[in-house]
Amino acid sequence: MELKILTPQKELFSGKIRLVKVPGADGAFEVMDRHAPIVSSLIDGEIKVIDEAGKTSLFEIGGGMIEVSENIATILAVTSSSNEKK
């Protein structure tokens, strides 16, 4: 599945992923390949991304929105910072 994480200032991430975990307004949830279409608000918290190579990236956000449609997830974050791990 494809993922884009955007802020008003820049694109934080764009690429193919295995999984993204987001801080939803009603609790954290994960999105994987072929997830059902969804639009959800996000609260302050951490986005965890595992790319196709298995590399984990973490992004702290100050709220936002996620849309998943046709195997593409787009996250619009208000503010962010990132930390990448293996």
Secondary structure, 3 states (H helix, E strand, C coil): CEEEEECCCCEEEEEEEEEEEEEECCEEEEEECCCCCEEEEEEEEEEEEEECCCCEEEEEEEEEEEEEECCEEEEEECCEEEEEEC
